[in-house]
Every structure is written in C-alpha cells, then in structure tokens.
Amino acid sequence: MLMNTFMLVAGLALLTIGAESLVRGAISLANRLGMPPLLIGLTVVGFGTSMPELLVSLQAALSGSPAIAVGNVVGSNTANILLIVGLAAVISPIAARIPNLGRDLVMMIVAASVMLALGFAGIVSFWAGVLMFGALVGYLGWVTYTDRNRQDIADGEVTLRLAGWKETLFIIGGLAGLFFGADLLVSAATSIALEFGISEAVIGLTIVAVGTSLPELATSVVAAFRRHAEMALGNVVGSNIFNILGILGITAIIIPVPVAQEMAGFDIPVMMGVSVAFAALILLAGRVGRVAGGVMLLAYAGYVAWLF
C-alpha cells in the first residue's frame, strides 16, 4: 500500500511538472516559428495543459482499464467546474469578462451532449473518435478566424522565449515526465482500487481526474490570487471541450473505449447537469460570486462522498 501511494504521488508530481515544462518549451518554440499569440493560446497552451488527461486515458485504455480512461475525462470535467471554478470564486469573485465566452460555453454543452450520447451507446468507437477530433479541429479553426484580431489570450505567457537548448530540454523533459507520470499514476490507481475493492471507475472519476486537472487547478488558483479569476473561466471551458473532443477522441482513434453502464447512467448525466447549470449561471448572472463558489465546492464534496 505504501509503495502504491508513493507511486501515485510521484505520478501526479511528474504529470504536473511535465505539463508545465512542455507548455513552456512549446510556447517558446511556437514563438520561434512565428505563430500568433491567439493561436498559441488556443492550441499549444490548450493541448499542453490537457496532455496529462490524454496520456493517462490512453495508457489506461491500452492497459485494459477503460473505466479509468472514461472516468478521467468525465471526472476532470466535473472537477474543473465544481472544484476549480468554485475554489477560484471563493478566493476572488469571478466576473465573466471574456469576449465570445457564450460561444465557447455553447460548444462545451455540445461536447457534453456528445459524451452523454456516447454513454448511452456504450462505446466510443474509432469513427466517433475521428468525428470528435475533427469537430475539435473545426472549432479551433473557427475560433482562430473569428478571434483573429484578439491578442489578449494568455498574452503574458505566450511571449515567452527560451534559449535553444532550454527549449529542447523543456519539451523532451516535459514529454518524458508526462509519459512516466501517466504510467505510474494508472498502475498505482489500479492497484489501490483492487486493494480496497473500489471500482476503477470511481478511482478514475476522483483521484485520477483531480490529479490530471492539477495544471488547470494551479493556473486558476494563481490567477484568482492575482485578482484575474476570470481567467479560470476560459481555462475551464477550453479544457472541458478539449477533454471530450480531443482526449477521448484521440484515445478512441487509437483504441475504441467502452463506457461502463453505471457511468453512463449516473456520472455522465451529473457532468452534463453541472455543465448546463454552470453555463446558465454565467450567461444569466454574468458572474460567479463567493456564495456560488462555496455551493459548488460543497456540491463537489457531496458528489465524491456519494461515489465512495
């Protein structure tokens, strides 16, 4: 048990450090290649912070633990809203001041609806994966076109330039950290689940999901302390779209992923309901105050308690 716990913590640490290193190196490389800040923010930063979810889901699916793969995506999306936005709002109330946020919220609901439909179908097939990833590419193209005059997405971060050797070290080291971190995390989580008689789905929905969301959590908490809590909204909405269409889509292209019936009947509808409620709160109230943030944290605590 002690060794599994150590492997779990080491895996989470490697995922977090690896994601941070990869994002910094990739941003520097993108700047060297002359990519515009907006496109870097949407692609390099978006995919970079979602790499832990991708590698963990892929590793889980390939090692015969599809419940962890799907639970990771579904659990991450639920945690992103209730835990990350809730915590950020408690620290500093969030005003929805992001241009075109309504468009992105709609896309988040569409992605959640796709996940709901796939849950009832019982499998994320190869062709479903192709369509999901194609939809993500189309969405990114559309956003890049409609927001082509904006330069405010992660502007302070996307201007990063590193020396050539540092850039290479960050990218290679980051990928290595993600690969080994994902392997450790999935192995440890599976062993702990078996040892305590907890289902792989629950482990995927909780420990693995929160662990792979650490980059988003760290980014949002730091932004909230700096009184830029609205960054958490863009971070979470973008991550939720990436998780379903990109992470699960790519995983299904490589190996079809079955969806457990109990997850399709409870956890995916919970994620859908949380996504709709979150979008309604932003669009109708225009902000997430401390009270709403506290309610979201309590709701997440209740959800996790129910799972266990």
ABEGO torsion letter per residue (X at the ends): XAAAAAAAAAAAAAAAAAAAAAAAAAAAAAAAAGBBAAAAAAAAAAAAAAAAAAAAAAAAAAAGBAAAAAAAAAAAAAAAAAAAAAAAAAABBBBBABBGAAAAAAAAAAAAAAAAAAAAAGBBBAAAAAAAAAAAAAAAAAAAAAAAABAABGAAAAABBBBAAAAAAAAAAAAAAAAAAAAAAAAAAAAAAAAAGBBAAAAAABAAAAAAAAAAAAAAAAAAAAGAAAAAAAAAAAAAAAAAAAAAAAAAAABBBBBBAAAAAAAAAAAAAAAAAAAAAAAAAGBBBAAAAAAAAAAAAAAAAAAX
